[in-house]
Amino acid sequence: MTVRDVERALRTALSRGGDWAELFWERHETLQLVLDDKRIEDAITGVDQGAGVRVTSGEQTVYANGNMTDVDDVMAIAGRAARSVADGSGLHEAARLVPDELPRPHSVAIDPRTVPVERKVALLRLANDVARAHDPRVSQATVSYAESVQEILVANSEGVHRTDTRVRVNFAVQVVAKDGVVLESGFEAVRGTLGFELLTEDAVRDAAESAARRAVLNVGAQPAPAGTYTVVLSSEAGGTLIHESVGHGLEADLNLKGLSVYSGRIGEKVASELITVVDDGRDPGRRGTAAMDDEATPTQRTVLIAKGILKTYLSDRKHAEKLGIPRSGNARRENFRHLPICRMSNTMIASGDSDPAAIVRSVKDGIFVKKMGGGQVDVVSGNFAFEVTECYRIRDGKLAEPLRGATLVGQGPKLMSEIDMVGWDLGYSTGTCGKDGQGAPVADAQPTLRIPSVVIGGKIQ
Amino acid sequence: MSTRLTNDEVVDRALEALRAGRVATAEVFVRDALSGSVETKEGALEVVTARGERGLGVRVLDAQRIGFAHTSDLALAGIEACVDQARRMATITEPDEDLRIAGAPLETVDLDIYQPGLEERPLADRGAVALAVERAARSVDPRITHFRKTSYSDAEVTTVIATTRGVRASYRESFCGAMTSAVATQNGERQIGYHGEGARRIAELDPESVGTRAAQRAIEKLGAKAFPTQKLPVVLDPWMAMSLLGAISPLFSADNVLKGRSLFAGKVGERVANERVTIVDDARRRGGLRSAPFDGEGVATTTRILVERGVLRGYLVNLKTAGKLASPPTGNARRGSYASPSRIGPSNFYIEAGADDPTALVRDPGRALAVTSLLNLHTIDPVSGEFSLGATGTYLEKGAPVHPVQGITIAGNLTHLLSSISGVGTDLTFGASGIGSPTLLIAELSVGGT
């Protein structure tokens, strides 16, 4: 598709009225290999290509999208968008496009598409062997490799024309351990917006070892108790806490509607002075990193909360303008089928100055969370829950027996004001965030944290 | 655009490319969907979306090795490239003697799942549904002050499948759905209530019911308090029960059973649930949201009892696992899209209506917790069966609400949950995901709180 084709599509989009138009084009190549039950079971590849045309007219947005085979399909999509615009306010002209390129946050050393499939299969087998050799109680292993190269083009009627290429790899290991009638699973993944260089043998070996160790540990663990406890979250636990308890509540769309517990609170104290929260869409190689967001706004490092004070929200074009805050480059969409929405990229609680070991020693009776799983938040009430996939009892300042099946629940702002120790370390985790039916690759990070009192969901003995 | 191939032509070209490549057995799948949605904001349409989606998936079985490729480029060159890629993928996987491509002829069957013309309705009609949802929610109570999101969406979908072993069939279906998240405000406290419903025909969708239930969900949470840690009986209304039932379905997957990932392995003929519980998977339910004449592998779908009065009767299988278990295929290879191979899963999956009056179920235990929302359902591990979920609820004494609660967890094991169902209501209800359940009373669950 040439620059002239794109201009023509934008002109078509505005041909029946509307204030502003945008074209999002995408070509997404994927390969997925799955080793399950000791066999290479799935080899899946494909190309997903399509475009979406957005026209805004006052408070209304029209979005037409579809798969495309050729440029004619894009013109048809633009025509469909134009036909849905209900506007009597006259015609707006699309500006001449001025293509430019944004600096990339990092370079990809090895394009995964250039790596022979035998090499990828060998890594699957390595992970399977490592996991199965870990312990006789390991009864099943599923290892998957996925590569994804997403090329996008974003152009709008203000003359913006930008492209980005997101190369991602995702290597995941799921292990089942069995002891008598008890089955438990353990999971670990290596993933990022990087090329094949991320998947060293050591990284693959570590992931397999961690997944197997976690499954075996849980099969022998005691069920977690239910009730209110002091909790230490290890930096290794990942960032599900910051993502669920604070991050979603800082997305500008919810704040414009006045629906977040953080609405209208910029400049106010919303967390303990020990807490600084940052979203960084340019952190090199992280899973949520890109050169630009899906509206062509450059990504950036945004301080959301500085020493407990709320500074700004995560925004897209529309909500930045409406809330009078700068664009933060956080408009993201799963693919061309969706409009972009405000969401996180790589989100973290910044390190503090406590010794992580001293934080554990400070707790007489509590829970040490070493790994978190998925989570969810109700942004209106601020109530959140997240899964704990590896945790231990703390007795007299030392780690004691492992526990399984725990969940942490709380209310975001309350929890953030109660955290009373922040470690000098920092650990990352990766995930796929779900919002409004769209998935987005993200990373989260946090230091070791102490929460004096939080509800643990487990079983009552 | 003049060169656009019809769906049947795409299938024919793919079959020709397979023959030209001397591929003995393969399956070709085309899905073509038109869909639209509207979102409202404060009584007006805010977002209008229209989507056209069409693509091809090719599965090649060569020397008992399977390969899969998909494309949305439906020009001849794109189709041929897709076939080539599927052949290449089949050289990477390892052989499995039970892999099969469907060959049994399919009968035509009308399941009442298609309303022609759904996508040609004017935009104003679609907007009217979403606006009616909002209006219904507001009229429930003046404390309904905001909406997180209100939307209406619909789709018309054509599915075509053909195999080199002679299967060739297609069907059309339609969907429409409405959902809202209503927000209730009282003395600075805000609570959200979500509800969504789906139907095959627009006349079967009730916007009033969607708005009213969402509003009630938000209102019932107002005044929520903390709750002490304890064990007590738990009431799951049909909507809450459906979400847990969805988490149970992987236990029935023959793939999980054969690979040692299901707590139901080796349990056929044994009691796995309370005797009040009968679980059915019915892909032939007329008008069902997950009804289809054939599955993602081109195998005829069926109606089956999976759990009969508490006793496990069988598993959900695809062609491969049916071979391994030497059991007849059940048509449970579900396919989410042309771009993904099918996976074993349920169709219209439900607990049969029981004998208990739902209001009596709430009244009978002296004290109980009625769950009003669940957080973190996606983290339930079907392998261990363990769940520990964030929740809100209403604390009940003798069936009367005492106060709403929040910041709690409910925890247990899915298999234990099934065996502790001590009451099954007469009010079987189906949700937008095709899962159905009556009101359930769980004899006792661990509730974590203060």
Interface residues (C-beta under 8 A of the other chain):
Chain A: L33 D36 D37 R39 I40 E41 D42 A43 I44 T45 G46 V47 D48 Q49 G50 E59 Q60 T61 V62 Y63 A64 N65 G66 N67 M68 T69 D70 D72 D73 A76 I77 R80 A81 S84 V117 V121 S139 Q140 V176 K178 V181 V182 L183 E184 S185 N218 A224 A226 G227 T228 L254 K257 G258 L259 V261 R337 L339 G373 G374 G375 Q376 V377 D378 V380 S381 N383 F384 A385 F386 E387 R404 G405 A406 T407 V409 G410 Q411 G434 D436 V455 I456 G457 G458 K459 I460
Chain B: M1 R4 K41 A44 L45 E46 V47 V48 T49 A50 R51 G52 E53 R54 G55 G57 I66 G67 F68 A69 H70 T71 S72 D73 L74 A75 G78 C82 Q85 R88 M89 A90 I92 T93 E94 D96 L123 H146 R148 K149 V183 E189 R190 Q191 I192 K221 A224 T229 Q230 K231 L258 K259 G260 R261 L263 A339 S340 P341 S373 L375 N376 L377 H378 T379 D381 V383 S384 G385 E386 S388 L389 G390 T392 Q406 G407 I408 T409 I410 A411 G412 S446 V447 G448 G449 T450
